[in-house]
Amino acid sequence: MTSLARSIGAIAVVLVLTATAAPSPVRIAVFDFELDDATPAAALLGRATSSAASLDKAGNEARRELEQSGRFRIVDVSGADDKAAKARSLRNCDGCEARIARQLGADQSLLGIVRRATQTDYYVLILIRDARTGKIIDQQDANFAGSEEGWPSGVRMLIRHQVLAQ
């Protein structure tokens, strides 16, 4: 084999390896899930009827699913110095989570909202934005039945079957 043929062969191997290499994971800031409690009980009592711990479990499940997919690397949001993030009211700030994510070094932001319709009926909404532009990249939602103990399972199913399926 000539030296030219070996060089061409080596270049071809490098090109094949480069073309098949997996893209680097997207850095995503997954903010704490928020609750929109529209239950009759919440209206009657004048306060949410769900626990923050249930929302935390849902957010942790989202982080775990995204990280395990290999397509995302989770950016820690605990250092976010923003009142809306700390108060779990990012859903009311018209996309400010993208700016916060960019400040934290993320490429994308994920905002999750659990909308509780009744004590046994809830919706999960996931909004993913580009951290540089604030543009919505993906928006998924689904309706689930069950108590708040099922929220992590609903989040997992939504991410697996709708967010990661794309």
Secondary structure, DSSP 8 states (H G I E B T S, - for coil): --HHHHHHHHHHHHHHHHHHS----EEEEE---EEEE--HHHHHHTS--S-HHHHHHHHHHHHHHHHHHSSEEEE--TT---HHHHTT-GGGSSSHHHHHHHHTT-SEEEEEEEEEEETTEEEEEEEEEETTT--EEEEEEEEEES-GGGHHHHHHHHIIIIITT-
